[in-house]
């Protein structure tokens, strides 16, 4: 799960604590990510006087087969790294952010993660990082930073360094979260 809570400060931190607590409680009782997001959304919509919301990308990976079950609640699309210049965004439909619409639905998508492919989940703070002119870094630049065939930690650091160079004269306006999952062959 990768997510991004609306707003900042104490109210946002308390809402995040509520989200994490509910995720841990609901996850063992849900059969797939779409059901988990639906249940979590219903719970967050109750007593949400602050109109807080959270975007989430939620996946379940079968480590044996590489099958991924994935649902999104208003979150950035997942990226697939396949090696030099073969990276792409998965154009998956999602539901709205959690906590706002009690009857929202969240489509479930299934796709395979091949040996040596990487699934990259990130928050909008990565793609929406801005330079001094207000131009966003964008998903195309994010994909371009993953062009080399290197260790996932090195790849993450290269992406963050490219963002830092791009936005060197601008103030960071949002948090940045990135999760890289690489499927390796059995040894």
C-alpha positions as CSV (number, residue, x, y, z in Angstrom):
1,X,0.0,0.0,0.0
2,X,1.2,3.5,-0.9
3,X,-0.9,6.5,0.0
4,X,-1.1,10.2,0.4
5,X,-3.2,12.0,3.0
6,X,-4.8,15.4,2.2
7,X,-3.6,18.5,4.0
8,X,-0.7,18.7,6.5
9,X,-0.1,19.1,10.2
10,X,-1.7,17.4,13.2
11,X,-5.1,16.8,11.7
12,X,-3.5,15.0,8.7
13,X,-1.3,13.0,11.0
14,X,-4.3,11.9,13.1
15,X,-6.2,11.0,10.0
16,X,-3.2,8.9,8.8
17,X,-3.1,7.1,12.1
18,X,-6.8,6.3,11.6
19,X,-6.2,5.0,8.1
20,X,-3.3,2.8,9.1
21,X,-5.2,1.4,12.1
22,X,-8.1,0.5,9.9
23,X,-5.9,-1.0,7.2
24,X,-4.3,-3.3,9.6
25,X,-7.7,-4.3,11.1
26,X,-9.5,-4.8,7.7
27,X,-6.8,-6.3,5.5
28,X,-7.0,-9.9,7.0
29,X,-10.7,-10.0,6.4
30,X,-10.7,-8.8,2.8
31,X,-10.3,-11.1,-0.2
32,X,-8.7,-8.6,-2.5
33,X,-7.5,-4.9,-2.7
34,X,-10.8,-3.7,-4.2
35,X,-12.8,-5.0,-1.3
36,X,-10.2,-3.6,1.1
37,X,-10.5,-0.1,-0.4
38,X,-14.3,-0.4,-0.4
39,X,-14.4,-1.4,3.3
40,X,-11.8,1.2,4.3
41,X,-13.7,3.9,2.3
42,X,-16.9,3.1,4.1
43,X,-15.2,3.3,7.5
44,X,-13.4,6.6,6.7
45,X,-16.6,8.3,5.4
46,X,-18.2,7.8,8.8
47,X,-17.5,10.7,11.2
48,X,-15.3,12.5,8.7
49,X,-16.3,16.0,9.8
50,X,-13.0,17.5,8.6
51,X,-13.6,16.2,5.0
52,X,-10.2,14.6,5.0
53,X,-9.3,12.1,2.4
54,X,-6.5,9.8,1.4
55,X,-5.4,8.4,-2.0
56,X,-4.2,4.8,-2.0
57,X,-2.6,2.4,-4.4
58,X,-3.1,-1.1,-3.0
59,X,-1.7,-4.3,-4.4
60,X,-1.4,-8.0,-3.4
61,X,1.4,-9.9,-5.1
62,X,1.7,-13.7,-5.4
63,X,5.4,-14.2,-4.9
64,X,5.3,-17.6,-6.7
65,X,3.5,-16.6,-9.9
66,X,4.1,-12.9,-10.0
67,X,0.4,-12.2,-10.4
68,X,-0.6,-8.8,-9.0
69,X,-4.1,-7.8,-7.9
70,X,-4.3,-4.0,-7.7
71,X,-6.8,-1.3,-7.0
72,X,-6.5,2.4,-6.7
73,X,-8.3,5.1,-4.8
74,X,-7.4,8.3,-6.7
75,X,-3.7,7.4,-6.6
76,X,-0.8,7.8,-9.1
77,X,-0.7,4.9,-11.6
78,X,1.7,2.1,-11.0
79,X,4.8,2.0,-13.2
80,X,6.4,-1.1,-14.7
81,X,10.2,-1.2,-15.2
82,X,11.3,-3.8,-17.8
83,X,14.8,-2.6,-18.5
84,X,16.3,0.2,-20.5
85,X,13.7,2.3,-22.4
86,X,10.9,-0.3,-21.8
87,X,9.3,1.4,-18.8
88,X,5.7,2.4,-18.8
89,X,2.7,3.5,-16.7
90,X,-0.2,1.0,-16.3
91,X,-3.3,2.8,-17.5
92,X,-5.6,1.4,-14.9
93,X,-9.0,2.9,-13.9
94,X,-9.4,3.6,-10.2
95,X,-12.0,4.9,-7.8
96,X,-12.0,8.3,-6.0
97,X,-9.9,9.1,-3.0
98,X,-11.1,7.4,0.2
99,X,-13.2,9.2,2.8
100,X,-15.4,11.3,0.6
101,X,-18.0,9.2,-1.3
102,X,-19.5,6.3,0.8
103,X,-20.8,4.3,-2.1
104,X,-17.6,4.5,-4.2
105,X,-16.4,1.5,-6.1
106,X,-12.8,0.5,-6.8
107,X,-12.1,-1.6,-9.9
108,X,-9.8,-4.6,-9.4
109,X,-7.0,-5.1,-11.9
110,X,-4.9,-8.2,-12.4
111,X,-1.6,-8.3,-14.2
112,X,1.6,-10.3,-14.2
113,X,5.0,-9.2,-12.9
114,X,7.6,-11.1,-15.0
115,X,11.0,-12.2,-13.7
116,X,13.3,-9.2,-13.3
117,X,10.5,-6.7,-13.8
118,X,9.9,-4.0,-11.2
119,X,6.6,-2.6,-9.9
120,X,7.0,1.0,-8.9
121,X,4.4,2.8,-6.7
122,X,4.8,6.5,-5.9
123,X,3.0,9.4,-4.4
124,X,2.2,12.5,-6.5
125,X,4.9,14.4,-4.7
126,X,7.3,12.6,-7.0
127,X,5.6,13.4,-10.3
128,X,4.3,16.8,-9.3
129,X,7.6,18.2,-8.0
130,X,8.0,21.6,-9.5
131,X,10.9,23.7,-10.8
132,X,11.2,27.5,-10.2
133,X,8.9,28.1,-13.2
134,X,6.1,26.0,-11.8
135,X,6.7,23.2,-14.4
136,X,6.0,19.7,-13.0
137,X,8.6,16.9,-13.1
138,X,6.0,14.5,-14.6
139,X,5.7,10.8,-15.1
140,X,7.7,10.8,-18.3
141,X,10.7,12.2,-16.5
142,X,10.1,9.7,-13.7
143,X,10.2,6.8,-16.2
144,X,13.3,8.2,-17.9
145,X,15.2,8.2,-14.5
146,X,14.7,4.4,-14.4
147,X,16.3,3.9,-17.8
148,X,19.4,2.1,-16.5
149,X,19.7,-1.5,-15.4
150,X,20.8,-1.0,-11.8
151,X,19.9,-2.0,-8.3
152,X,16.5,-0.7,-7.1
153,X,18.1,1.3,-4.4
154,X,20.4,3.0,-6.8
155,X,17.4,3.5,-9.2
156,X,15.5,5.2,-6.4
157,X,18.4,7.5,-5.6
158,X,18.9,8.4,-9.2
159,X,15.2,9.4,-9.5
160,X,15.3,11.5,-6.3
161,X,18.5,13.2,-7.5
162,X,17.0,14.0,-10.8
163,X,14.0,15.6,-9.0
164,X,16.4,17.5,-6.7
165,X,18.3,18.9,-9.7
166,X,15.0,19.7,-11.6
167,X,13.6,21.6,-8.7
168,X,16.8,23.0,-7.2
169,X,15.5,26.6,-7.0
170,X,11.9,25.7,-5.9
171,X,10.6,24.8,-2.5
172,X,9.4,21.2,-2.0
173,X,5.6,21.4,-1.8
174,X,4.7,17.8,-1.0
175,X,6.1,14.6,0.5
176,X,7.7,12.0,-1.7
177,X,7.0,8.3,-1.4
178,X,8.3,5.5,-3.6
179,X,8.1,1.8,-3.3
180,X,10.0,-0.5,-5.8
181,X,9.2,-4.2,-5.9
182,X,11.4,-6.3,-8.1
183,X,10.5,-9.9,-8.9
184,X,13.7,-12.0,-9.0
185,X,14.1,-15.5,-10.3
186,X,14.7,-18.3,-7.8
187,X,18.3,-19.2,-7.1
